C-alpha cells in the first residue's frame, strides 16, 4: 500500500536537507504529560467505579489471606482503571489507579497499629514525639531484579511463575495464585496501553504501540523495548502496588546489550531521561552507572559516557544518577562527570566500591555477590536481585543523647521522658560521655525491638505479589519479598545530627570540665531558656570552641568513637524477617523536621534550628576548607555503613575553574576515595549568583542545587535553605 499524501508530507518534514532522520523531541509535552492525561472512558472504568470494585473485592474475599486479596486487587485495578498515552513521548505508562491499593494498605497498617503493635507503639511514643529515634515499617527503598526482568520479559516472568506453581507445596500456593493474579493484571494493563496507542495514531503512538506489542510477545529486543519495560514495572510497583521503587537499576549495565550508538540511540536516551523527570518525584528517580561486574571488571563503557553527555545536554535536575567508582574507573569518565557537575548539573553522587564491599563483608556477604550492587534512594547500597535492605527502617538522633544526659533522659521543650534516667551531674567528662553512649544504646535497642516486631507483621500490612514476582528466590521458594523471601532480608538504622552532637559534647567538655566557666546545671538552664541573655556565651560556643570538620584529631576522634559505638550496637543484629541490621550515617531532610522539636544545644545552636547534615560539619563551622572536611569525614571508616554515609561538599566555582581547576576537582575526589569515604556529592556554586537568584528568581529558574540526597531548583528552596547554601558557597575552597 502506498503512503497517503499526508503521511508523505509528515515523513518529509522529519527529514533534513542531507536526508538524515530528524527525530521529534517535544520537551514540554513530555514533561507535562501527567498534568492532564487523555483519559479514555472506552478503555477503562471511571475512578468511582474502580473504587467501588475494590471495596467489593474486600468484602467478597474477606476470608482469604491478605496476600491473596492483594493479588486480586492488583489484577482488578490493572485490568479496569483507565490508561492514557502521550503521543509526543516514546514511552507509555499512565494509569488512573488513584492510589487505591495504597489506601487499602494504610487501612491494614492502622489495623496493626491498633492491634498487635499497639503496645510497642505506645512504649515508644515519647521517642517519636521528641524525635529521639524513629522506628517502624519501610515498604520500599528497594528495587526489583531488573536484570531478570529484562532477560525474561513479561512472558518469561509469567512462565517461571506458572512452572514453580505446578510443583508448589500447599502452603506456598497462595503466593503463586496472588503473584499470577498480579501478572495477569499486568498483561491486561500493557495490552490496553497498546490498544490505546494504536487508536491514537498521532506522533509517536504507533511506534509506542509496536514496542508494547513486542513486550507482550517476547523479552525486550531493542533499546526502546527495554526502557519501556523498565518504565512499566516502575509505574506498577511505585504507583499501583505502592512499594517505593527507588532505583531503575544499573542502567549502563542492563541496557548495554540493546544500545546502538548514533543519533537515534541518543534520542532514545533523551526520551528516557525526560520521561523520568516527568514522573515528578520530589526526591528524584535514580539509576546507577559505573562500577564493576561480579568478577571485578570495570563496566564503564560508551553507554556510561552517553548517559552523562545526554543528561548534561538536557539541562534537567532529575533523574539523579548514582556513580559507582573504584581504582579501575577511567579518569576520563570521572572527569566527564565532574565537568558536568561544574557546569551546574549537580544530580550526581559518587559511591566508593571499596567502602561498600568492605561494609558488606562485615555482614558476611561474599565479595563476588556484593560487587553486583546498585544504589537505591539517595545513596544506599542494595545487592541486585538478592537483597531487601529497607534502608529507612530506623532513624537515630545523635543530638537527643546530649539533651538526655543534661536533663535526666527528658526532653528540653516538653519534659517528656524518651530515655532512661541518668541524673544531671557527672564527676567528669568521661562519666558524662559514658552516660551519653548508654542513651544511644537504649535508643538503638528500642529501635531494633520495634522494627523487628513491625516486620513480623509485614504480611498483614503489605504483601507484595507483583514485586515478589521479579525475584528468582521468591518465585523458587514461594515466599514474599517482605516475609524473608530473598537471600538477604536486611533492615537499617541511620544515625543523624552527628556534628551537632560532637560539637555540643566538645563544648560541655571545654566549658564545664576543663575551663570550669560554669556548672552543668547552669548550662542546662541556659539551654532550656534558648540562650536568652547569654549571646556572648553562645557566640563563644559557636565560633571559638573546637568543631568537627576541621581536621582536628581530637574532635574527629570523638565523632569516630560515637559512630563506631553506634555501628557496633546495630550491625549484624537479627531483624524480624530473618535478616540483619545495617548501619548508616545520613540525615536527608530529617535534620530539618527533627531540629524543629530539639531544644538549644551547647554548640551554640538555637532551639528549632536544623541539625547538622549527613557527615558534614555544622553549618559555618568548617573553617579550614574542603580538604580538612574530607580528612575529618574519612576518619570515620566507610565500611561501617552498609546502609550508606554521605559527605556534602560545596565548592566555590572559582576553585574548580579552567583545566587546572578540573584537575584539582578530580584530585579531591580521588583523595576522598583513597581515604575510604563511602559516598560524596558536590555543589559548585557562586554566592554572588545565588544572591542574585534570590533577588531575581525568574532569571534563574533552572539553577540546580544538590539537596540532602536529591536535586532541586534553587529558586524552589525556602529562604533559610537558600541562605545556608550561600554561606557554604562562600567558604567552599579546596
Secondary structure per residue as TSV (DSSP state, phi and psi in degrees):
chain	resnum	aa	ss	phi	psi
A	1	X	-	360.0	130.6
A	2	X	-	-74.9	142.1
A	3	X	-	-65.0	147.5
A	4	X	-	-68.7	167.2
A	5	X	H	-61.6	-38.0
A	6	X	H	-64.6	-43.7
A	7	X	H	-65.1	-36.9
A	8	X	H	-64.9	-39.8
A	9	X	H	-65.0	-44.5
A	10	X	H	-62.2	-40.1
A	11	X	H	-65.7	-39.1
A	12	X	H	-65.4	-38.2
A	13	X	H	-67.0	-23.6
A	14	X	T	-86.9	1.3
A	15	X	B	-115.8	133.1
A	16	X	-	-88.6	-175.8
A	17	X	T	-61.4	-31.0
A	18	X	T	-86.0	-3.0
A	19	X	-	88.9	4.0
A	20	X	-	-80.0	144.7
A	21	X	B	-67.0	125.4
A	22	X	-	-95.5	111.2
A	23	X	-	-88.0	133.2
A	24	X	-	-74.5	139.6
A	25	X	-	-144.8	85.2
A	26	X	-	-87.1	89.1
A	27	X	H	-54.5	-51.2
A	28	X	H	-62.4	-40.9
A	29	X	H	-66.3	-40.8
A	30	X	H	-65.1	-45.4
A	31	X	H	-71.7	-21.7
A	32	X	T	-105.2	13.5
A	33	X	T	-65.3	-23.9
A	34	X	T	-93.7	-2.0
A	35	X	T	-72.7	-38.2
A	36	X	S	-149.4	70.9
A	37	X	-	-62.1	155.2
A	38	X	-	-84.1	74.5
A	39	X	-	-65.8	135.1
A	40	X	-	-118.7	110.7
A	41	X	G	-57.8	-20.2
A	42	X	G	-77.1	-16.0
A	43	X	G	-108.2	6.9
A	44	X	S	-178.1	175.4
A	45	X	B	-90.8	157.8
A	46	X	-	-66.8	153.2
A	47	X	H	-53.4	-37.9
A	48	X	H	-63.9	-38.4
A	49	X	H	-67.8	-41.7
A	50	X	H	-63.2	-41.9
A	51	X	H	-60.7	-43.1
A	52	X	H	-63.5	-38.7
A	53	X	H	-64.9	-37.6
A	54	X	H	-61.6	-46.0
A	55	X	H	-64.1	-35.5
A	56	X	H	-65.5	-40.6
A	57	X	H	-60.2	-42.1
A	58	X	H	-61.1	-34.7
A	59	X	H	-78.6	-48.4
A	60	X	H	-65.7	-30.8
A	61	X	T	-115.6	28.2
A	62	X	T	-61.0	-23.4
A	63	X	T	-80.1	-12.3
A	64	X	S	-82.6	165.9
A	65	X	-	-68.6	158.0
A	66	X	H	-66.0	-27.0
A	67	X	H	-58.2	-49.3
A	68	X	H	-68.1	-38.5
A	69	X	H	-61.9	-43.0
A	70	X	H	-60.8	-41.0
A	71	X	H	-60.9	-42.8
A	72	X	H	-67.9	-36.6
A	73	X	H	-63.1	-44.1
A	74	X	H	-63.4	-45.2
A	75	X	H	-60.5	-41.9
A	76	X	H	-67.5	-51.3
A	77	X	H	-64.1	-44.4
A	78	X	H	-66.8	-24.0
A	79	X	H	-91.5	-18.5
A	80	X	H	-122.5	-26.1
A	81	X	B	-67.5	143.7
A	82	X	-	-62.7	146.8
A	83	X	E	-121.3	164.1
A	84	X	E	-146.7	154.3
A	85	X	-	-127.1	134.3
A	86	X	-	-94.9	114.1
A	87	X	T	-66.9	-16.2
A	88	X	T	-88.7	-8.8
A	89	X	S	-109.7	135.8
A	90	X	S	-67.9	-24.0
A	91	X	-	-114.9	133.8
A	92	X	-	-114.2	143.7
A	93	X	-	-164.5	-7.5
A	94	X	E	-63.2	130.5
A	95	X	E	-141.1	136.3
A	96	X	-	-88.1	64.3
A	97	X	-	-84.7	-16.1
A	98	X	T	57.8	18.7
A	99	X	T	63.1	25.3
A	100	X	H	-63.6	-42.6
A	101	X	H	-70.7	-35.3
A	102	X	H	-64.3	-34.0
A	103	X	H	-67.0	-36.8
A	104	X	H	-64.7	-42.0
A	105	X	H	-58.1	-40.2
A	106	X	H	-63.7	-34.7
A	107	X	H	-61.5	-46.8
A	108	X	H	-63.5	-37.6
A	109	X	H	-65.8	-39.6
A	110	X	H	-65.2	-37.3
A	111	X	H	-56.8	-45.7
A	112	X	H	-65.8	-40.2
A	113	X	H	-64.4	-32.8
A	114	X	H	-86.2	-15.5
A	115	X	T	-110.8	-103.8
A	116	X	T	-62.6	-27.7
A	117	X	T	-100.1	2.1
A	118	X	H	-58.4	-42.5
A	119	X	H	-65.0	-48.2
A	120	X	H	-71.3	-29.5
A	121	X	H	-65.1	-44.5
A	122	X	H	-62.0	-39.4
A	123	X	H	-62.2	-27.8
A	124	X	T	-109.4	13.0
A	125	X	H	-65.6	-40.6
A	126	X	H	-63.2	-37.6
A	127	X	H	-64.9	-38.6
A	128	X	H	-64.6	-44.7
A	129	X	H	-65.1	-36.0
A	130	X	H	-95.3	-3.4
A	131	X	T	55.6	42.4
A	132	X	S	-73.3	-41.0
A	133	X	E	-156.1	157.5
A	134	X	E	-138.2	126.0
A	135	X	E	-141.5	139.4
A	136	X	-	173.1	-147.4
A	137	X	-	-80.9	150.8
A	138	X	-	-138.6	91.5
A	139	X	-	-90.2	90.3
A	140	X	-	138.4	-148.6
A	141	X	S	46.2	52.6
A	142	X	B	-148.5	159.7
A	143	X	-	-130.2	144.8
A	144	X	-	-69.3	176.1
A	145	X	-	-81.4	86.6
A	146	X	H	-63.0	-37.3
A	147	X	H	-61.4	-43.6
A	148	X	H	-68.2	-40.1
A	149	X	H	-57.9	-46.9
A	150	X	H	-73.1	-32.9
A	151	X	H	-71.0	-40.8
A	152	X	H	-91.8	-33.4
A	153	X	H	68.2	-179.1
A	154	X	H	-62.2	-48.8
A	155	X	H	-60.2	-39.8
A	156	X	H	-68.9	-38.3
A	157	X	H	-61.4	-43.8
A	158	X	H	-68.4	-40.6
A	159	X	H	-60.6	-45.7
A	160	X	H	-67.7	-33.9
A	161	X	H	-62.5	-47.0
A	162	X	H	-65.0	-40.2
A	163	X	H	-64.0	-42.1
A	164	X	H	-67.9	-34.1
A	165	X	H	-66.8	-31.0
A	166	X	H	-62.5	-34.5
A	167	X	T	-106.7	13.6
A	168	X	-	-72.7	145.4
A	169	X	-	-71.2	161.7
A	170	X	G	-56.6	-40.3
A	171	X	G	-65.2	-25.8
A	172	X	G	-91.3	-8.9
A	173	X	H	-60.0	-37.9
A	174	X	H	-60.3	-32.4
A	175	X	H	-61.5	-49.0
A	176	X	H	-69.7	-38.8
A	177	X	H	-64.8	-40.4
A	178	X	H	-70.4	-39.0
A	179	X	H	-68.6	-38.6
A	180	X	H	-67.8	-36.9
A	181	X	H	-58.1	-46.5
A	182	X	H	-61.0	-43.5
A	183	X	H	-72.7	-30.8
A	184	X	H	-66.8	-38.0
A	185	X	H	-63.1	-39.1
A	186	X	H	-61.6	-42.8
A	187	X	H	-57.6	-46.2
A	188	X	H	-62.3	-43.3
A	189	X	H	-58.8	-48.0
A	190	X	H	-67.6	-39.0
A	191	X	H	-61.9	-43.6
A	192	X	H	-69.6	-33.5
A	193	X	H	-63.7	-42.5
A	194	X	H	-62.0	-44.8
A	195	X	H	-62.5	-40.4
A	196	X	H	-65.0	-41.7
A	197	X	H	-65.5	-38.3
A	198	X	H	-66.0	-36.8
A	199	X	H	-71.5	-34.0
A	200	X	H	-62.0	-53.0
A	201	X	-	55.5	34.8
A	202	X	S	-121.4	152.5
A	203	X	T	50.3	-119.6
A	204	X	T	-96.3	7.4
A	205	X	H	-63.2	-36.3
A	206	X	H	-69.8	-34.6
A	207	X	H	-66.4	-41.3
A	208	X	H	-60.7	-45.2
A	209	X	H	-60.3	-41.3
A	210	X	H	-62.0	-40.8
A	211	X	H	-63.9	-43.0
A	212	X	H	-64.9	-42.5
A	213	X	H	-63.0	-38.8
A	214	X	H	-60.8	-41.4
A	215	X	H	-67.7	-28.0
A	216	X	H	-71.6	-22.5
A	217	X	H	-99.6	-28.2
A	218	X	S	-160.5	172.6
A	219	X	S	-66.9	157.7
A	220	X	-	-55.1	138.7
A	221	X	-	-120.2	-13.3
A	222	X	S	-130.0	167.3
A	223	X	H	-60.3	-45.5
A	224	X	H	-70.7	-31.9
A	225	X	H	-65.3	-42.0
A	226	X	H	-62.7	-46.1
A	227	X	H	-65.8	-40.2
A	228	X	H	-59.3	-41.0
A	229	X	H	-66.1	-42.0
A	230	X	H	-57.1	-45.1
A	231	X	H	-67.1	-39.4
A	232	X	H	-63.6	-46.6
A	233	X	H	-63.4	-42.7
A	234	X	H	-58.2	-47.4
A	235	X	H	-61.1	-45.0
A	236	X	I	-68.3	-44.5
A	237	X	I	-64.3	-46.8
A	238	X	I	-78.6	-43.1
A	239	X	I	-108.9	-13.8
A	240	X	I	-108.5	-60.2
A	241	X	I	-73.4	-32.8
A	242	X	-	84.4	39.5
A	243	X	-	-99.2	9.4
A	244	X	-	53.9	70.2
A	245	X	B	-69.5	114.0
A	246	X	-	-112.1	22.6
A	247	X	-	-166.6	142.0
A	248	X	-	-91.7	10.4
A	249	X	-	101.0	-176.8
A	250	X	B	-81.1	86.5
A	251	X	H	-62.0	-42.1
A	252	X	H	-74.8	-20.6
A	253	X	H	-82.1	-49.1
A	254	X	H	-72.6	-28.4
A	255	X	S	-97.4	-10.2
A	256	X	T	-60.9	-31.4
A	257	X	T	-65.3	-20.2
A	258	X	T	-101.8	-16.0
A	259	X	-	-80.5	131.5
A	260	X	-	-122.9	120.2
A	261	X	-	-70.7	151.7
A	262	X	S	140.7	-177.0
A	263	X	H	-59.3	-43.0
A	264	X	H	-68.6	-40.3
A	265	X	H	-60.3	-43.5
A	266	X	H	-65.1	-39.2
A	267	X	H	-62.4	-39.7
A	268	X	H	-65.3	-40.4
A	269	X	H	-62.1	-39.4
A	270	X	H	-62.6	-45.8
A	271	X	H	-57.6	-43.1
A	272	X	H	-61.8	-48.9
A	273	X	H	-71.7	-34.7
A	274	X	H	-65.6	-38.9
A	275	X	H	-60.5	-45.2
A	276	X	H	-61.9	-43.3
A	277	X	H	-61.2	-36.2
A	278	X	H	-66.3	-18.2
A	279	X	T	-57.1	-32.6
A	280	X	-	75.9	23.9
A	281	X	-	-67.8	126.7
A	282	X	T	-61.5	-30.4
A	283	X	T	-97.6	12.4
A	284	X	-	69.7	163.5
A	285	X	-	-113.2	117.6
A	286	X	E	-96.8	159.0
A	287	X	E	-146.2	169.8
A	288	X	E	-117.2	143.5
A	289	X	E	-135.3	159.5
A	290	X	E	84.8	-171.4
A	291	X	-	91.3	-157.6
A	292	X	B	-125.6	168.7
A	293	X	-	-91.3	-172.5
A	294	X	T	-66.1	-23.2
A	295	X	T	-88.4	-1.9
A	296	X	S	89.7	8.9
A	297	X	-	-83.2	133.1
A	298	X	B	-65.0	135.2
A	299	X	-	-101.0	-0.7
A	300	X	-	-58.1	127.6
A	301	X	-	-147.4	-167.1
A	302	X	H	-56.0	-42.5
A	303	X	H	-64.3	-34.5
A	304	X	H	-58.9	-46.5
A	305	X	H	-65.0	-42.5
A	306	X	H	-63.1	-38.6
A	307	X	H	-61.6	-44.8
A	308	X	H	-63.4	-44.8
A	309	X	H	-63.3	-45.3
A	310	X	H	-70.0	-37.3
A	311	X	H	-60.6	-45.3
A	312	X	H	-63.1	-41.0
A	313	X	H	-63.3	-37.1
A	314	X	H	-72.1	-23.4
A	315	X	T	56.4	54.7
A	316	X	-	-124.7	154.6
A	317	X	S	-89.0	-3.8
A	318	X	-	-148.6	135.9
A	319	X	S	-72.2	162.4
A	320	X	E	-94.4	141.8
A	321	X	E	-118.6	116.5
A	322	X	E	-83.7	126.2
A	323	X	E	-114.7	108.1
A	324	X	E	-77.9	131.8
A	325	X	E	-134.5	156.2
A	326	X	-	-158.2	-172.0
A	327	X	T	-60.3	-29.8
A	328	X	T	-89.7	-5.3
A	329	X	S	-64.2	127.6
A	330	X	-	-59.3	135.6
A	331	X	H	-61.1	-33.2
A	332	X	H	-62.7	-37.1
A	333	X	H	-69.5	-45.2
A	334	X	H	-58.2	-42.3
A	335	X	H	-63.7	-38.5
A	336	X	H	-62.8	-43.1
A	337	X	H	-68.0	-44.5
A	338	X	H	-63.9	-36.6
A	339	X	H	-62.8	-38.5
A	340	X	H	-65.8	-42.4
A	341	X	H	-62.4	-43.9
A	342	X	H	-60.4	-30.8
A	343	X	T	-80.5	4.3
A	344	X	T	98.7	5.8
A	345	X	-	-97.1	88.0
A	346	X	-	-95.7	13.7
A	347	X	-	-86.1	44.4
A	348	X	E	-125.8	144.9
A	349	X	E	-132.9	135.3
A	350	X	E	-94.6	136.9
A	351	X	E	-127.9	131.2
A	352	X	E	-87.2	113.5
A	353	X	H	-55.8	-42.2
A	354	X	H	-61.1	-42.8
A	355	X	H	-67.2	-42.0
A	356	X	H	-64.6	-45.5
A	357	X	H	-64.3	-37.7
A	358	X	H	-63.8	-39.0
A	359	X	H	-65.4	-39.7
A	360	X	H	-68.5	-33.9
A	361	X	H	-61.1	-35.6
A	362	X	H	-60.3	-28.0
A	363	X	T	-91.4	1.3
A	364	X	T	84.6	17.5
A	365	X	-	-89.7	127.1
A	366	X	-	-59.1	141.0
A	367	X	H	-59.6	-35.2
A	368	X	H	-61.3	-33.9
A	369	X	H	-80.3	-41.8
A	370	X	H	-65.2	-28.4
A	371	X	T	-59.1	-27.6
A	372	X	S	-91.4	58.0
A	373	X	E	-105.9	156.4
A	374	X	E	-123.3	178.6
A	375	X	E	-111.1	137.2
A	376	X	E	-119.7	161.7
A	377	X	T	63.1	-123.8
A	378	X	T	-90.0	-46.4
A	379	X	T	-167.1	32.4
A	380	X	E	-100.2	125.9
A	381	X	E	-69.2	148.5
A	382	X	E	-147.4	129.3
A	383	X	E	-72.2	124.0
A	384	X	T	-56.9	124.5
A	385	X	T	73.3	-0.5
A	386	X	T	-129.1	-5.4
A	387	X	B	-136.2	138.4
A	388	X	-	-115.3	94.1
A	389	X	-	-83.6	-16.9
A	390	X	-	42.9	66.6
A	391	X	T	-71.4	-13.6
A	392	X	T	-123.7	37.6
A	393	X	S	-65.7	-38.7
A	394	X	E	-136.6	147.1
A	395	X	E	-129.2	126.3
A	396	X	E	-114.4	118.8
A	397	X	E	-94.2	104.3
A	398	X	H	-62.3	-31.4
A	399	X	H	-64.5	-36.5
A	400	X	H	-65.7	-24.2
A	401	X	H	-63.6	-33.1
A	402	X	H	-66.6	-47.4
A	403	X	H	-55.8	-42.8
A	404	X	H	-63.2	-45.0
A	405	X	H	-71.5	-20.5
A	406	X	H	-86.7	-20.1
A	407	X	T	-133.8	33.6
A	408	X	T	55.8	39.7
A	409	X	T	80.7	11.5
A	410	X	B	-115.4	158.7
A	411	X	-	-78.6	137.1
A	412	X	T	-61.7	-43.4
A	413	X	T	-82.7	-34.1
A	414	X	T	-114.6	-19.0
A	415	X	-	80.9	-1.8
A	416	X	-	-66.4	140.6
A	417	X	B	-85.3	124.8
A	418	X	-	-122.2	-9.8
A	419	X	S	-135.6	173.2
A	420	X	-	-69.3	152.7
A	421	X	-	-63.2	134.7
A	422	X	-	-140.6	7.0
A	423	X	-	79.7	-170.8
A	424	X	S	-132.8	-3.6
A	425	X	-	-132.3	148.5
A	426	X	-	-140.6	147.3
A	427	X	S	-70.9	-27.6
A	428	X	S	-158.4	175.8
A	429	X	H	-65.9	-36.2
A	430	X	H	-59.7	-39.9
A	431	X	H	-70.8	-36.4
A	432	X	H	-64.2	-43.6
A	433	X	H	-65.2	-37.6
A	434	X	H	-62.4	-39.2
A	435	X	H	-66.0	-36.9
A	436	X	H	-61.7	-48.1
A	437	X	H	-63.2	-35.4
A	438	X	H	-63.9	-35.6
A	439	X	H	-62.8	-46.0
A	440	X	H	-59.8	-41.0
A	441	X	H	-58.0	-43.3
A	442	X	H	-61.8	-46.9
A	443	X	H	-61.8	-41.6
A	444	X	H	-66.8	-45.1
A	445	X	H	-61.5	-44.4
A	446	X	H	-66.2	-36.3
A	447	X	H	-65.3	-45.7
A	448	X	H	-59.1	-43.6
A	449	X	H	-62.3	-46.0
A	450	X	H	-72.0	-42.0
A	451	X	H	-60.9	-45.1
A	452	X	H	-64.5	-40.4
A	453	X	H	-63.8	-41.2
A	454	X	H	-63.6	-42.0
A	455	X	H	-65.4	-34.5
A	456	X	T	-65.2	-15.3
A	457	X	T	-106.4	9.0
A	458	X	H	-55.9	-38.3
A	459	X	H	-71.7	-16.8
A	460	X	H	-83.3	-18.6
A	461	X	H	-104.4	-39.7
A	462	X	-	-154.5	63.1
A	463	X	-	-62.7	151.4
A	464	X	-	-134.1	72.6
A	465	X	H	-64.3	-32.7
A	466	X	H	-73.2	-53.0
A	467	X	H	-57.0	-44.8
A	468	X	H	-60.5	-29.2
A	469	X	T	-65.4	-17.9
A	470	X	T	-84.7	-12.6
A	471	X	-	-101.9	129.7
A	472	X	H	-62.7	-41.0
A	473	X	H	-60.7	-44.8
A	474	X	H	-63.7	-44.0
A	475	X	H	-67.0	-40.6
A	476	X	H	-63.3	-43.2
A	477	X	H	-98.7	-7.7
A	478	X	T	67.7	38.8
A	479	X	-	-126.4	133.3
A	480	X	-	-64.3	150.1
A	481	X	G	-58.9	-30.3
A	482	X	G	-94.3	7.1
A	483	X	G	-115.9	25.7
A	484	X	T	88.4	31.3
A	485	X	-	-79.6	-9.6
A	486	X	S	-103.6	172.0
A	487	X	S	-66.2	-37.6
A	488	X	B	-125.1	107.2
A	489	X	-	-111.0	70.2
A	490	X	-	-93.5	166.1
A	491	X	E	-131.7	169.1
A	492	X	E	-144.2	147.8
A	493	X	E	-129.8	128.9
A	494	X	E	-114.9	128.5
A	495	X	E	-88.7	141.0
A	496	X	E	-141.9	164.0
A	497	X	-	75.3	28.4
A	498	X	H	-64.0	-48.2
A	499	X	H	-63.4	-38.1
A	500	X	H	-59.1	-45.1
A	501	X	H	-67.0	-45.1
A	502	X	H	-61.9	-49.3
A	503	X	H	-63.0	-34.6
A	504	X	H	-68.9	-42.8
A	505	X	H	-65.1	-38.3
A	506	X	H	-62.9	-39.9
A	507	X	H	-64.0	-42.9
A	508	X	H	-61.5	-45.5
A	509	X	I	-59.5	-45.0
A	510	X	I	-71.4	-50.7
A	511	X	I	-75.2	-39.6
A	512	X	I	-93.2	-46.0
A	513	X	I	-98.8	-29.3
A	514	X	I	-95.7	-56.3
A	515	X	S	-85.4	-19.7
A	516	X	-	52.8	43.4
A	517	X	-	-74.9	-25.5
A	518	X	S	-159.7	163.0
A	519	X	-	-84.9	163.5
A	520	X	H	-62.3	-44.7
A	521	X	H	-60.3	-36.6
A	522	X	H	-65.9	-43.4
A	523	X	H	-62.2	-41.5
A	524	X	H	-60.0	-43.8
A	525	X	H	-64.6	-37.9
A	526	X	H	-61.5	-43.3
A	527	X	H	-67.7	-38.7
A	528	X	H	-63.5	-28.3
A	529	X	T	-92.1	9.1
A	530	X	T	59.2	43.1
A	531	X	T	67.2	13.3
A	532	X	T	-58.5	124.9
A	533	X	T	76.7	6.9
A	534	X	-	-128.4	41.9
A	535	X	H	-65.2	-37.1
A	536	X	H	-62.6	-44.0
A	537	X	H	-65.5	-40.6
A	538	X	H	-60.7	-44.8
A	539	X	H	-65.5	-34.4
A	540	X	H	-61.4	-46.3
A	541	X	H	-63.9	-37.7
A	542	X	H	-75.6	-38.6
A	543	X	H	-114.2	-20.1
A	544	X	T	-113.9	-12.4
A	545	X	S	-94.0	160.9
A	546	X	-	-58.1	146.9
A	547	X	-	-137.5	140.9
A	548	X	T	-63.3	143.7
A	549	X	T	106.4	6.6
A	550	X	S	-121.9	22.7
A	551	X	S	58.2	38.7
A	552	X	-	-95.8	110.0
A	553	X	H	-56.5	-32.3
A	554	X	H	-68.8	-52.2
A	555	X	H	-64.8	-45.4
A	556	X	H	-67.5	-32.5
A	557	X	H	-64.2	-35.7
A	558	X	H	-66.1	-42.0
A	559	X	H	-60.8	-43.2
A	560	X	H	-62.3	-42.3
A	561	X	H	-63.9	-42.6
A	562	X	H	-63.9	-47.1
A	563	X	H	-62.6	-44.5
A	564	X	H	-66.9	-36.8
A	565	X	H	-64.2	-48.2
A	566	X	H	-64.2	-42.4
A	567	X	H	-61.1	-42.4
A	568	X	H	-63.0	-31.2
A	569	X	H	-75.7	-23.1
A	570	X	H	-98.4	-50.6
A	571	X	T	-61.0	127.8
A	572	X	T	87.4	-2.9
A	573	X	-	-71.8	148.1
A	574	X	B	-74.4	139.8
A	575	X	-	-104.6	-165.0
A	576	X	T	-93.4	7.5
A	577	X	T	-125.3	19.3
A	578	X	S	81.5	13.2
A	579	X	-	-115.9	-162.8
A	580	X	B	-123.0	161.4
A	581	X	E	-89.0	139.8
A	582	X	E	-110.9	162.5
A	583	X	E	-118.3	151.7
A	584	X	E	-143.3	161.6
A	585	X	E	-134.8	82.6
A	586	X	-	-150.2	160.8
A	587	X	-	-122.1	-18.8
A	588	X	T	33.0	-130.5
A	589	X	T	-95.9	7.5
A	590	X	H	-59.7	-34.6
A	591	X	H	-59.4	-24.4
A	592	X	H	-80.3	-54.5
A	593	X	H	-73.5	-26.8
A	594	X	H	-70.0	-40.8
A	595	X	H	-60.0	-30.6
A	596	X	T	-64.8	-24.5
A	597	X	T	-111.2	14.6
A	598	X	S	-104.3	138.1
A	599	X	-	-70.4	179.2
A	600	X	-	-60.9	150.5
A	601	X	-	-122.4	153.9
A	602	X	T	-63.8	-10.9
A	603	X	T	-79.5	-0.5
A	604	X	S	103.9	0.8
A	605	X	-	-76.9	139.1
A	606	X	-	-78.9	155.4
A	607	X	T	-57.6	139.7
A	608	X	T	88.2	-14.7
A	609	X	S	-75.8	157.3
A	610	X	-	-60.7	153.0
A	611	X	-	-84.4	174.6
A	612	X	-	-66.0	155.2
A	613	X	-	-98.7	128.4
A	614	X	T	46.5	-129.2
A	615	X	T	-93.3	8.2
A	616	X	S	-78.7	163.9
A	617	X	-	-69.5	163.4
A	618	X	S	-61.9	152.8
A	619	X	T	-56.0	126.2
A	620	X	T	78.8	4.9
A	621	X	-	-105.3	0.6
A	622	X	-	-100.1	71.6
A	623	X	T	-80.6	-1.0
A	624	X	T	-101.9	7.1
A	625	X	-	97.3	169.9
A	626	X	H	-66.9	-38.9
A	627	X	H	-60.7	-39.7
A	628	X	H	-66.9	-38.6
A	629	X	H	-61.5	-44.6
A	630	X	H	-62.6	-41.2
A	631	X	H	-60.8	-40.1
A	632	X	H	-65.7	-50.6
A	633	X	H	-63.8	-35.8
A	634	X	T	-83.0	-0.9
A	635	X	T	-70.3	-22.5
A	636	X	S	-84.0	116.2
A	637	X	-	-57.1	129.0
A	638	X	G	-65.0	-24.7
A	639	X	G	-82.2	7.5
A	640	X	G	-75.8	-22.2
A	641	X	-	-119.7	75.1
A	642	X	T	-63.6	-17.6
A	643	X	T	-94.1	-0.6
A	644	X	-	109.6	149.1
A	645	X	B	-158.1	128.6
A	646	X	E	-128.8	144.3
A	647	X	E	-108.6	131.5
A	648	X	E	-94.4	125.6
A	649	X	E	-123.1	124.5
A	650	X	E	-110.7	125.4
A	651	X	E	-117.0	139.1
A	652	X	E	-69.6	137.7
A	653	X	G	-59.8	-25.9
A	654	X	G	-68.5	-22.7
A	655	X	G	-72.9	-19.6
A	656	X	G	-127.4	22.4
A	657	X	-	-80.9	152.9
A	658	X	H	70.5	-179.2
A	659	X	H	-65.7	-40.6
A	660	X	H	-63.6	-39.8
A	661	X	H	-65.0	-39.9
A	662	X	H	-66.0	-38.1
A	663	X	H	-64.1	-40.6
A	664	X	H	-65.0	-36.8
A	665	X	H	-62.4	-46.7
A	666	X	H	-62.6	-42.0
A	667	X	H	-62.8	-37.4
A	668	X	H	-63.4	-45.5
A	669	X	H	-62.4	-44.2
A	670	X	H	-65.1	-37.8
A	671	X	H	-61.6	-46.2
A	672	X	H	-58.4	-44.7
A	673	X	H	-65.7	-45.2
A	674	X	H	-64.6	-28.0
A	675	X	T	-81.7	-2.9
A	676	X	T	93.4	17.8
A	677	X	-	-62.0	152.3
A	678	X	S	-87.1	-55.4
A	679	X	E	-145.4	147.9
A	680	X	E	-147.4	140.8
A	681	X	E	-133.5	156.3
A	682	X	E	-125.0	146.4
A	683	X	E	-120.3	129.4
A	684	X	E	-109.5	111.7
A	685	X	E	-136.0	161.9
A	686	X	-	-120.3	121.9
A	687	X	H	-60.6	-32.4
A	688	X	H	-65.5	-42.8
A	689	X	H	-66.7	-38.1
A	690	X	H	-65.9	-39.8
A	691	X	H	-64.4	-39.7
A	692	X	H	-65.0	-37.0
A	693	X	H	-65.6	-32.7
A	694	X	H	-64.1	-41.7
A	695	X	H	-74.2	-39.1
A	696	X	-	-130.3	69.8
A	697	X	G	-60.4	-27.8
A	698	X	G	-64.0	-22.2
A	699	X	G	-86.1	-11.1
A	700	X	-	-128.8	40.0
A	701	X	T	-63.3	-26.1
A	702	X	T	-108.3	15.9
A	703	X	-	-71.8	118.4
A	704	X	E	-94.1	147.8
A	705	X	E	-135.1	132.0
A	706	X	E	-83.2	113.4
A	707	X	E	-115.9	122.9
A	708	X	T	58.9	-91.2
A	709	X	T	-137.9	18.0
A	710	X	E	-147.0	175.5
A	711	X	E	-112.1	140.9
A	712	X	E	-141.9	170.6
A	713	X	E	-85.5	134.2
A	714	X	G	-55.1	-41.0
A	715	X	G	-67.9	-14.7
A	716	X	G	-91.0	-3.0
A	717	X	S	-78.3	159.3
A	718	X	-	-68.6	162.4
A	719	X	H	-60.3	-40.3
A	720	X	H	-63.5	-41.2
A	721	X	H	-66.9	-40.4
A	722	X	H	-60.5	-45.1
A	723	X	H	-61.9	-35.6
A	724	X	H	-62.5	-43.7
A	725	X	H	-68.8	-35.8
A	726	X	H	-62.2	-43.6
A	727	X	H	-61.6	-47.5
A	728	X	H	-68.0	-35.5
A	729	X	H	-63.3	-34.3
A	730	X	H	-70.5	-18.5
A	731	X	H	-104.5	-1.2
A	732	X	-	-80.5	65.5
A	733	X	-	-102.4	152.5
A	734	X	-	-83.1	360.0
